[in-house]
Amino acid sequence: MKRLYVTDLDGTLLDRSGRVTKASADILNSLIKEGIFLTYATARSNKSSEIVTKGLNINLPVVTYNGTFVYDCAAKRRLHKVSFTEKQVKALVDLSKSFCFTPLVYTFVNGQERVQWNKNGTLSDGFNYYLGRRRNDSRMTPVNSVEESFCGEVFYVTFIEGQQELQPLYDSIADSEDYNVVFQQELYRTEYWCEIMPRLANKAKAVEKLKKYLNCDELVVFGDSLNDLPMFKIADMSYAVENANPKLKEIATEIIGSNTQDSVAKKILELESRRQRRI
């Protein structure tokens, strides 16, 4: 039986500094060398996730942008993608204007990935914090209007504000048949993110496609946040780290140690050791 392990990154596999520890990398690289199927599913971009997992020898396609892409890092190509329709983009422009918020818009323009925003709009402290951490990111592209920020092939939109400010926007779109919406607090900070993706984009759908692509029989997942709920619901076994959202813990097969204790790597090692004893 072929088992696929899928782990979230931030708050799950990564420590508080946002990196894979040497201890975790050593354990997981040894298991990968022995032939286990291991990959990750993250809200991060392809580029960002590659940086924070440096030292981890992932050799399978990965799930990025909360399931919007399944990306083959070796071949540098997307195996699966979901984008917004023109009608959905227009509705998101109108939504941004009606609430007077400046969104971060992830898009492809002439084949180049960009993260665009209206430089003339009002930017929250959390928004500016995000921009400050990505000064050297070639994708970052300020533009002159909300409409211009939505040009290209749009696949992911994020609003970064306080919870009270963002709640009405989230409530207005949460039950839409066109979108998949995740509303949660930024890890280790106070601001909230309202992340909007096409309806068919979530970690579960992307992981299911990857499982089929790899011809695996069993799925084991690890996570900490609300965006991990869909893949927890379809997994054969699901493990929430100790620091996970309570809703995720409620449906997990088991709660393991925190993301600061190399808990994902240790659990996978334990599970693989059990399998070997049964052989």
N, C-alpha and C positions, 0 to 999 in steps of 0.2 A: 504493500500500500504506500503510495507516494503522498507525503504530507507537506503542505505548504505553510510556512510560518510567515506571518505578516505583522510587523510592528509599526505603531505610530512613532514619530520622532520626538518632538518637543514635549517635555513633561513625562515621557515614557522611556524611550531608549536613551535620550540625551540627558546629561546632568544639568545642574543649574547654570553652568557656563555655556550651555548650548552645544556641547560636544559629546562624542562617544568616548568614554574613558578608555585608557589602555587596557584595563582589566577586561572590560566588556569586549573590546576589539579582539583581544587575544583569544578569549573563549569562543567567540562567534567565528572568527577566521579559521580556527582549528576545526570547528564543526562544518563550515562551508567546504573546507579542504576534504573533509570526509564524505561530502556529497549531500548535505542537507539543502533543502530548498528554502532560502530565506530572502525576504525583501522587505520594503517599507511602504507605507501609505501615509502621506503627509499633506498638510495644507500648504506646505512650502512649494516654491518653484523648483524646476529641475536644477537650475544653477545653485540656488541657496542650499538645497538638500545635499548636493554633491559636496559642497564646502564643509558642512557640519558633520558629514559622515566620512570625512577623509580618514584613511587608515582602516576602514572597514571594507573588506573585499567583496562587496555585493556584485554578483555576476548574473543577476536576473533583471528583467524589466522592473521598473518601479512605478508606483502610483503617486501622482503629484496633484497639487491644486485641489485637494479634497475629492479626487476621483475624476476631475475633468480630463486628465491625461493618463494613459499608460505609456511609459516612455522607455525605450530600449537605449540605455546609456552607451553600450558598446557600439551599436550601429548609428547612434545619434538620430533616431527617428521615432515618431509617435506611432504606436501600435493602435491607439484608440484616442479619440478626442470628441468633445462635445462643446459646441459654441451656441451663443444666443442667435435667435432669428432677428431680422430687421425690426419686426413688430415689437419684440421683447426689448430690443435696444432702445427704441423710441419711448417705450413705457418707463424704462429706467432713467432716461434723460428727464422725463416729466416728473418722476418721483424725486430725483435729486433737486430739481428746481422747486417743487412744491414744499419741500422740507428745508430748503436753503442750506443743504449740506454739500460738501465737496467730496466726491467719491474718488477712490483709487480704482482705475480701470485697467484691467489686464487684457491685452489685445495683441494681435499680429497685424503689423502694417507692412505691406510688401514683403511678407515672409519673415520679418524681423519681430521678435517679441519685445513689447514695450509695456511699461507701467506708466500711465498717463494721468494727469490731474490738472484741474484749472488753477493756474498760478495766481489768478485774480480773485479766487474764492476765499472764504474764511476757513482757516486751517486750525484744528484743535491741537492741544498740547500733545496728545497721543499721535496725531497725524505727523506733526513736526518731529516727534521722537523717531517715528518710523523712517522718515526721510533722512534724518541725521545719521541713522545707522547704515544707510545705503548710498552714501556720497560717491562711492567708487563703482556703483552698479550701473553698467552701460544701458540697462533697460529704462532707467528713470528718465521720464520725458515730460517736463512741464509744458502746458499749452495755454492758449488764451481764452478758452471758454469751456463750459460743460459739454456743449455739443462736440467740440473738437476732441475732447478727451475720450469720447466714445467712437472715434473713427477706427476703421479696420475691422478685423475679425475678433469681436469681443467674446471672452469666455469666462470672465471672473470679475466681480465688482465688490469692493469693500468700503464700508463706512466706518470711520473710527471716531467715536465721540464718547461722552459720558453715558451711563446707563439710562438716566432719566431722559436725556435728550433723544437718545436713539430708540427708546421703547415704542413711541408712537409710530415711527417709520417701520419698525419690525412688525408691529401689530397689523399694519396696513397691508403687508405683503406675505406674512407668515403662511397663510392658507392658500396662496395662489397656486393654480394648477400649472403655471409656467415656470416656477422657480423652486429651487432647493435652497432654503435659507438657514443659516446657522448663526445664532446670536449668543455670544458668550464673552466672558471677561478675558482680556489679554493676560497671558501667563506672566506672573510676577509683577503685574502693574494694575492700575485702577481702571483704565479706560476699557470700553467694550468695543467689540468688532461685530458688525452685522455683515456677514459674508453671503453674497448672492451668486448662485450658479444656475445653469440650466437645469430643469427638472430631472433630467436623466443623469446628472452628474452627482455622484456620491461615492464614498469609499467602497460601499458594498457592491455596487454595480461594476465598478472598475476591477475590484478584487475577484469577482466572479468570472469576468472575462479573462483575467490573468490565470486563474486556476484552470480554466478550460484550455487556454493556450498552452499551459505547461503540462496538461494532462495529469493533474493531481487529483487524488481521491479525497483528501482530508484537509481541512482548513483550521489553523490555530492562530488566534490574533491577540494582540496586546495593545492597550490604549489607556487614555486618561481623560479624554474630553468628550463633549456632546457630539462632535463630528465623527466620533468612533462608534456611536450607537448603531448605525446601519450595519457595519461589518460585524459587530458583536452578535447581532441578531441572526446572521447567516452562518456563523462559525460553528464548527463542531466542538471546539473548546475556546473559551475567551478568558483572558486574564487582565484584570484592572490593577494598575499600580496603586499603592496605598494612598497616594496623593490625588487619586482620580476623583472626578465628579461623582457625587452620591448616586445619581441616576445610572451611571455606568456600572458602579459597584453592585447595584441591585440585580442586574441581569448577568453578571460575570460568573463564569464557572468557579473562579477562585480569585481572591484578592492577594496579591503578592507584595513584596517590599516596595519602597518608594523608588523614584527614578534616580535618586542619589546613591543607591546601594547596588548598582549593577544587577538589578532584579530580573530584567528581561533575559539577559544573557545566562544568568544562573538558572532560571526556570527552563529555558530551552535545553540547557545542558542536562538538567534533571530529567526532562521528558525524553530526551534522546537516550539517556542512560537506561531508563525504564524499557524503552523499545528494544535496546540491545539485549537486555536480560531475558526478554520474551522470545528472542530469536533462538 
